[in-house]
Amino acid sequence: MCDDEQCCTQIGKKKTNSRFTLLDLPVEIFFHICSFLDASTLVHGLSLVCKQFHEILNDNSMWKVRINHIWPNTDYPVLPPDEDDELFWKLSCVALERQSSIWKDVESMDRMSLGSVQYSTIDGLLLMEGGQICISGARDRSLMLWKLPTEENNQESIQSIDFAHDGWIWDLTAIDNTVYSCSWDQTVKAWTLTNTELALFKTYEMIVSGALLCVASCPELPLFATGSFCRTVLVFDTRLGCNPIVKFQPHKRAVIRLSMSSNFILSASEDRTVAIWDQRAGRLMKNVTISQESFPMSMCMRRDMVYVGDCSAKLHVLDPKKGFELVKCYSTGHKKGISGVHVGPGYLITSSTDETVRISSPTDPPQHIVTLQTRFGEVASIDYSNDVLAISGTDGIEVYRARMRCT
């Protein structure tokens, strides 16, 4: 065989043995292929394959464009994100795609309801253990624990504690495995959540004369606060006994909602204001008037923003970076007051006394996805955790759960 023939044979072998991979594709074609995959697969799978994929998928402009395709003609997020949060756009896109797919196909969700256990309006509602347990407190003074059925255990279980308080139970919160219930009997009771039941652990007797209307806990510290009809907010450290560590009166009328972080306590009142208490300085920072015509009914505080729902079905946004300045106001589509609001990276959920719950996008402006018509009358409270939505009304609870969560 001559040299020319041998050379041609070697080249032919190289062409035959060569492989064409995704690494050889132009970036534009790679992006086009990625458009057929969900964001979770890209972030938690493909970007971890190699350094080149990671660098390509680390471009925030790609995720911004993808989010704009999910919710065109809107701004996301509502307020500017932290510049040093490198994962913000990736994880936001994952959350937006997931929540949008869940609620646009609400008919495929698991639905459960529980009635005829508590015989009056259920104002306190709390999901625990990743949405596997629902705890509720009602005006009939009872406290109920409902273990939802799972794929591993199809049997649901219910524990009802009659006369858990001597007055209406108005609100619930939790710190780890301890549930705190506040009541018109001027007490907060601590209940330990075990594998089988709620067990009374401690009773906090209040030093105020009015009914307790709300309770909230701090995600980072073992602190909880309660607000009363007599305009007082009391803060307790669960490590220091039953006496409050802070007491203040930031309002002219009853305190009806609380939200709490390690730095601030926000209280909403019938005097149409939201008060901001600075926990580090130990003083009242300011009072923000939500509206001249309506008072706040619900509130959700996140690190980067605060949502407040009022009695005229409006939703207001406060910006913590600007000293909790009121920066946005939206019409929600509800016909009556907003009794509950939950906001996360991929969702905006509002409930109303008009007997509906609306799922919307957390964009500016919010885009409506679906409206849920409730079975149990006016919605008194909602909670959302791990793709599980619990809704309470006059005498029952409904639960919507993403089916893919159990597979």
N, C-alpha and C positions, 0 to 999 in steps of 0.2 A: 504493500500500500504506500502510495506516495505521501509526501508531507502534506500537500494540499488536501488530499482525501482524509487523512488522519485528523487534520485541523477541523474540517467540516463535520466530521463524526463527533468530535468532542463538543463543538458548539451545539450540535443537535441534542446531545445528551444533556447539556446544561439547560437548554430551553425546555426539554422534556421534564427535567427534575425541578425546575424553578416553580415556586408557589406564589400565587398572588393573594395577599392578605389585606385586612382592613387598614393596616398600617401604611399600605401603598396607595390608598385612595386619597384624592384631593379632599381638603377639609370640608369643602362645600358639599360633596357627595356624602361624606361621613355624617355631617349634620342632617342631611336629608334622611339618611337611614335612621338616625336617632329620633327623628320626628315620629316614627312609627312605634317607638317604645315609650312606655310610661316613665315618668320622672323618677320614680322610686328605683326602677331597674337601672337607670342611668347613674344615679347617685350612689346607690348601695351595691351595684354590680359592675357595670361596664367601666366606670371611672377607677375601679380598683384593679383592673386587669393588668395595666402597665403604666409606666410613667407618661408615655405619650398620650394615652387616652385621658389620663388625669389632667394633664396640662390643657388639652383641648376642652374638656368639660368643666374646667375651672374658670372659664370666661363668663363673667356675670352678665354680659350683654346677651348671651344665648338664653339665659334663664329669664331675663327681662322680656325678651321677645316672646318666649314661650308663655309666660304669664299673660302677656297682652293678647295672645291668641285665645286663652281661656276666657278672659273677661275684657273684650275690646271696648274701646271708648271709655275706659275708667282709669283712675290712678291707683296704683298699689305700691307701697302701703299708703294708708290714709295720712300718716305722718312720716317724715323721713326716718329711716332706720339708722342705727349706730354705724358709723363708718368703719369701725374696727371689727365688725361682725362678718367674718369671711364666709360663713356658711348661710347667711341670711337668705340670699336669693335662691340657692339650691333647695334648702329645706322648705322655704315658703312655697316653691313650685310643687314640691312633693305633696305638701299639705293641701294646697288649693286643688290639685288634680284629684286627690283622694276624696276630699269632702264634696267636691262637685259631682263626682261619679256616684257617691253614696246617695246624695239627696236628689239627684236628677232621676234616680231609679228607686224612689222610695217604696214602690209597690213590691220590690224584692226583699225588703227588710223584714226581720222578725218583729212581730207585734204582740205584745202581752198587755193584759189589763188586770187590775185587782180592785174590786169593789166590795161593798158590804162588809168591810172589816173595820173601817173607821167611819163614823156616822155623822160627820160634819166636815166643814171645809178643812182641807189639809194645807196649812200655810208653810210648814217646815218640810223640806225635801233635801235629801242628801244621798249621793252615790258614793260608794266606797269599794275598795279592792278592785279597781279597774272596771267598775260598772257591774260587778257580779252581785253586789248587795245594795239594796235600796232601803233607806231608813226614812220614816215620815213621822211628823208630829201634827196632831189635829186639834181642832177646837173642842172635841169631846174629851180632851185631856189625855188621850192615849198616845203611846209611842209604839211604832210598829217596825219590825225588821223583816224584810222580804228577800230571801235568797233566790235569785233568778236561776232557772234551769240552765245547764251547760251541756256541751256535747258529751262530757264525761259523766255527768249526773243529770238525768232528765227530770228528777224529782225536785220540785221547788219546795221550800219550807217557809213558814210564816210564824213569827212570834209577835204577839200583841201584849203590850203592858198597859192594862187599864189603869186609869188614874195615876199616870206617871207624874203628873203635876196636879196641883189644886186649882189651876186656872188654865185658860187656853194656852196651848203650845204654839208659839208664834214663829220660831226660827231655829235652825240647827247649823252647827259647824263641827269640824273635827280637827284634832291634832293627833297624828299617827293613828292609833287604834282606840282613841278616846273620843266619844261623841258628846257635844255640849248642847243642851236644849235650854232655851229661855222661855219664860212663861209670864202670863199676867199675874201669877201668884208672887211675883217679885223675887224669883229665885232662878239661878242657873244650875242645872244638874249635870254632873259628869257621869257618863256611862261607858264602861269598858266593853269593847266588842271582842267576844271570844269566838271560838269556832262554832258555837251553837246558839249563843244568845247575847243580849245586852244585859249587863249587870250594873246596878247603881254603885258608883264609886265614891262620889262626894257631892255635897250640896253647898252652893255658894249663896248665902243670904245677903240680899242687897241692902245698902244703907240709903235707899231712895224710897219715896212714897208711891211712885207711879208704876204702872205695868211695864214690863220689859218687852220691847217690840222687835229687837234685832240682836244678833250675835254674830261675830266674825272672828276668825283666827288668823294668825300670822304664819305664812308658809315656811319662814326661815327660823323662827324663834318660838318657844313654848309659851306664847302669849295669846290671850283672847280678850275681846272687848265686847261690851253690851251697851245698847242704847235704850233709853226709857221715855215714857210718855211725859215725864217731868223735865225733859230737855237735857238730862245728864248722860254723859258717857263715862263708863267705868272700865279700867284696864286691869287685868289680872295676869300675874305670872304663876303658871301652874306648879312651879317648884317652891312657891313661898306661902303656901297655905291659902286661906279663904278671904283674906283682906285685899282690897284693891291697891295697886301701886300708883295709880293715877286716877284723878277725878277732874272732869272739866265740863262746863256748860257752854257749848259753842253756838247754841240756837235759841230762838225766841219761842219755838213751838216744839212739838214732839219729834224725837229722833226715830226715823222709820227704816233707815238702811245704813249699813256699815260696810266698809271695805278696808283691809288692813295689810300693810307690808312692814318690813323691818324699819323703814324710815318714816312712814306716814300712816295716819288713820284718817280716812275720809268718812264723813257722816252726812247723810241726806236728811232733810227735814221738811215738815209741812210749811215752814216759813219761806219756802221756795229757794233755799240756798243749799250748797254743799260746802261744808267746813273742812279745812285741811289742818290737821294737827301734826306738828313736826315732833316726832318721837325723840329725835336726837337732842333737839334744843329744849324740849319739854314746854312748848308754848303753841298757841294758836297762830298759824301762819297767815290765813286769810279766810274769808267767806266769799264764795262765788255765787252770784245770783243766776240761777238757771234760766228763769223766765219770769216776766212780770204777770203772766196770766195763769201759769200752772206750776205745780210743785213736783219734785222728783219722786218717783216710786220705786225705781230699781237702779242698780249700779254694778259695774264690773270694772275692776282696776287691774290693768296690766302694767308691766314695768315701763312701757313706752307710751301708754295712753290710758284714758279713763272714759268709759261710755256711761251715760246717764239717761235713763228712760223716764219720761214724765207722764202726767195724767192726761195730757192732750195728744198722746201717741207720737210725740216727737222724740228723737234721739240726739243727744248732745255729746260732743267730744271735747275733753279737756286735755291739754298738752302739759305733762309734767316738766318737760324741758324749758317751758316758758312760764314756770311758776303756776301751773295748773290754770292757765288762761283758757277761756272758752273759745275754741277755734272753728268748730264745725257744728252744723245742725241739719238733721235730715228728717223728712217725713217717712214714716215706716210703712204706711199702707194699712195699719191697724185702725179700727174705728173707735177704740176706747184706750184707756191708759195702759202703759207698758208695765206689766207686773214682774217681768224678769228679763234679763239680758245676759248672754254669754258670748264672749268673743275669743277666738283663737286664731292661729296662723292661717287657717283655711275656711273659717266659718264665722257667721254672725247670726245668732239665734235670739229672737225676741218673742215673748209671750204677752198675751193681753187679756184683759177682762172681757174682750169681745169673743171669747171662747176659741181663739185661734193661736197657733204658733207659726211664725214665719221664719224660714231658713233663707238667708241671703249671703252674698259674698261680702268679705271684709274689705271692700274697695270704696273709693270715693268717685261717684256716689255708690251706695250698696245696690247690687243687682239681685232681684228676687229670683229664687230658685223654686220653692214650693211652699204652699200653705197647708198646714195640718189642722183639720177640724177636730176638736176634742170631743170626747164622749161625756165628760163629767162637768160640763158647764164652764163657768168662768175659770180661767187658769189662775191659780193662786201662786204657783211656784214651778220652776224648772231647774234641772241640773243636767250637765253634759260631761261625760267622761269616757274616754276610750271608745268613741263611736257609739255610745249608748246615751239616749236621750230619755229622761224621765219627766213626766208632766203630771202635776197634781191639780185637782179641781175640788168640787163641792163635797164629793164623798168617794173618790176613787183615784187611782193612779194608772197612767198609760206609759208603756215603755216601747221605744223604737230602738232596735239593735241591728247593726250591720251584720248581715248573714255571713259575709266572708270572714268575720272575726272568729267564728266558731269552726272554721274548716281548716 
